């Protein structure tokens, strides 16, 4: 499936950028790219999205990620004759899950570095894998809520 090739490229890009940040920056260092809007800021997260954490979280998140990744592979296989939007969405989510799973398994934490802000308001620092999951969910929601309704109207 060509869509898995795209996932692999995104996982590679995620890991390369995280590696570059780990090698060239100190933890908590921030480099302004566009002042008061976008910085490269090296932080780590041993919890899940938005810094949520609890005891033994890394093991729980790793286990859930492994199960979820297996499910996504299976689901992508079962929808291979469906539309490109849903397959792309699932492939993006899969790429993000794998990218952050690699960090959890090999580093015990996830490397984040994309830091957007408007004045004093900062969004949570994230990475390419997080972006893949977010955009992928947008594609899945679009397919499920908008395109599926159109398919039902056309069939109906």
C-alpha positions, 0 to 999 in steps of 0.5 A, spaced: 500 500 500 502 506 497 499 510 503 504 506 508 510 509 504 507 516 506 506 514 513 513 511 513 516 518 510 512 521 516 515 517 521 522 518 518 521 526 518 519 526 525 524 522 528 530 526 524 527 532 527 527 530 534 534 527 533 536 534 531 533 537 536 536 532 542 543 533 539 543 540 537 539 543 543 539 543 551 533 541 554 528 547 555 532 551 550 528 555 545 530 558 539 526 564 536 524 563 529 519 568 528 519 572 535 513 572 539 509 567 534 514 561 533 520 558 537 523 551 536 523 549 544 526 543 546 522 539 551 520 532 553 513 529 555 513 522 559 505 523 559 500 523 553 498 529 550 498 536 553 503 534 558 497 529 562 501 524 566 500 519 572 504 514 575 507 508 571 504 513 565 510 511 560 508 504 561 501 504 560 501 509 554 506 505 551 502 499 551 496 502 549 500 505 543 502 498 541 495 496 541 492 502 538 498 501 532 496 494 531 489 496 530 490 502 526 494 497 521 489 492 521 483 498 520 487 501 514 488 494 511 480 493 512 479 499 508 484 499 503 478 500 497 475 506 501 476 513 499 483 516 499 481 521 505 479 516 510 485 512 508 490 518 509 487 520 515 488 513 518 495 513 515 497 520 518 494 517 525 498 511 524 505 515 523 503 519 529 502 513 533 509 510 531 513 516 531 511 517 539 511 510 540 518 510 538 520 515 543 517 512 549 520 505 548 527 508 546 527 514 550 522 513 556 519 520 554 517 524 547 521 529 544 517 536 543 519 542 540 514 546 535 512 552 540 507 557 537 505 563 541 501 569 540 504 574 545 504 571 552 499 565 550 503 559 548 500 553 545 502 546 548 509 544 545 508 539 540 512 535 534 511 532 527 508 526 530 502 530 534 501 534 528 500 527 524 495 525 529 491 532 529 491 532 521 489 525 521 483 526 525 481 532 521 481 527 515 477 522 519 472 527 522 471 530 515 470 523 512 465 521 517 461 527 518 461 530 511 463 525 506 459 519 509 452 524 509 453 525 502 454 518 500 448 516 504 444 521 500 447 519 494 445 512 495 438 513 498 
